[in-house]
Amino acid sequence: MAEARTTERPGGLRDLGLRIGTLPTGPANAITDVGDVAVGHVTVVRDEPGRPAGRGVARTGVTAIAPRAPGTLLAAPAPAGAAVLNGAGEMTGFLQVSEWGVIETPVYLTSTMAVGRVFDGAVAAAAAADPAVRDQVVIPVVAECDDSWLNEPIPVQVEADDAGRALATATGGPVAQGAVGAGTGMICFGWKGGIGTSSRVVEDLGATVGVLVLANFGAWRDLRIDGVPVGRLLGAAGDGPAPVERTPAGSCIAVVATDAPLGTAQLERVARRAGLGLARTGSVAHHGSGEIFIAFAAGARDGTIAARSPDRPGAARERVGAMPDSDLDPIFAATVDAAEEAVLNALWAAEDTTGRGGRIVRALPHDDVVDLLTTHRRLGH
């Protein structure tokens, strides 16, 4: 069945004293700390016989990230930029973002084989939110990671309506993380991964940056937490639950939001910095992995906004009053730190998950990790 459920383990590494970087977080330490950004999930968990009697085992879902009220996005698109670190993956709308520098729909995350259905559902959700969509064309932004190790990809387990349902549940404030929504079947560094998010406040600029990741990448030996080689140290101990051994591949989608008044070229540069945050956790962007990033400006502090040009419907008008490029360094640092912590939050929140064929992916062992971080003086400093 499909659920709009919240699944995560209590507490977090930040609660134990881990600090990634020096910038403070927003109130929720989530992408929703930025403007009117809202996040919603639909989690699809199903245990049925295989075809033709049933649809098999589903461990998947949809996550929706809305820059602001969806009914406003067609008339006033959110300025955006996108970047690729390794392109073994898909994000619909990427070319439009690169060409026009805007997004006109929320960003939807799901599993690889479900992109088409979520795209259809995103179109329906856009039309429901704004009747003007029925007379124009929108290209939804739908990005994916492969959850087929735990989730049976055929038949496609997600329905088109799940996109609208995820959007309908989207709220501000704390965000459910771990094995929830699009993250239900994802694996990160051989442990259970999924949805993670974090934010940073750049006080000198009066700006906030938030990052949400769909973490489904990495080899367990490469995992690092605040520079500590946790993966290798856990492997050397050899007395905890074993991580999954797979061919290095996977993917990671990163969604970056900010209320800084950035132009489209600047947002592309910000999006690219998400890859540095992944690298700090141990990502090397393997050949078979898709690291695709998108950044958008939501709730700009100077009140300017991108809009469809009245003389060329569908074309974007460049926003004015953008921040000088010389002020971007703190925004870059906030993006890198938040992306790194978002990955760690996805790992920390996820639970043991059993999927297709009885396969089990274990959650990152909290006690062992705390011991390692304590030994290396990473907690409480």
PEBELMO-V100457 format. One record per run of one state. SS is the DSSP state (2 for helix, 1 for strand, 0 for the rest). FROM is the first residue (numbers start at 1). TO is the last residue. If there is no record, write none. Layout:
ss=SS from=FROM to=TO
ss=SS from=FROM to=TO
//
This chain:
ss=0 from=1 to=1
ss=1 from=2 to=3
ss=0 from=4 to=13
ss=2 from=14 to=16
ss=0 from=17 to=23
ss=1 from=24 to=24
ss=0 from=25 to=30
ss=2 from=31 to=33
ss=0 from=34 to=37
ss=1 from=38 to=47
ss=0 from=48 to=56
ss=1 from=57 to=66
ss=0 from=67 to=69
ss=2 from=70 to=72
ss=0 from=73 to=77
ss=1 from=78 to=87
ss=0 from=88 to=90
ss=1 from=91 to=91
ss=0 from=92 to=93
ss=2 from=94 to=100
ss=0 from=101 to=101
ss=1 from=102 to=103
ss=0 from=104 to=106
ss=1 from=107 to=111
ss=2 from=112 to=129
ss=0 from=130 to=130
ss=2 from=131 to=135
ss=0 from=136 to=140
ss=1 from=141 to=145
ss=0 from=146 to=160
ss=2 from=161 to=168
ss=0 from=169 to=170
ss=1 from=171 to=171
ss=0 from=172 to=177
ss=1 from=178 to=178
ss=0 from=179 to=180
ss=2 from=181 to=183
ss=0 from=184 to=186
ss=1 from=187 to=188
ss=0 from=189 to=190
ss=1 from=191 to=192
ss=0 from=193 to=193
ss=1 from=194 to=202
ss=0 from=203 to=206
ss=1 from=207 to=217
ss=0 from=218 to=219
ss=2 from=220 to=222
ss=0 from=223 to=224
ss=1 from=225 to=225
ss=0 from=226 to=227
ss=1 from=228 to=228
ss=0 from=229 to=229
ss=2 from=230 to=237
ss=0 from=238 to=248
ss=1 from=249 to=258
ss=0 from=259 to=263
ss=2 from=264 to=281
ss=0 from=282 to=287
ss=1 from=288 to=297
ss=0 from=298 to=306
ss=1 from=307 to=308
ss=0 from=309 to=315
ss=1 from=316 to=317
ss=0 from=318 to=324
ss=2 from=325 to=327
ss=0 from=328 to=328
ss=2 from=329 to=349
ss=0 from=350 to=352
ss=1 from=353 to=354
ss=0 from=355 to=355
ss=2 from=356 to=358
ss=0 from=359 to=359
ss=1 from=360 to=361
ss=0 from=362 to=365
ss=2 from=366 to=375
ss=0 from=376 to=381
//
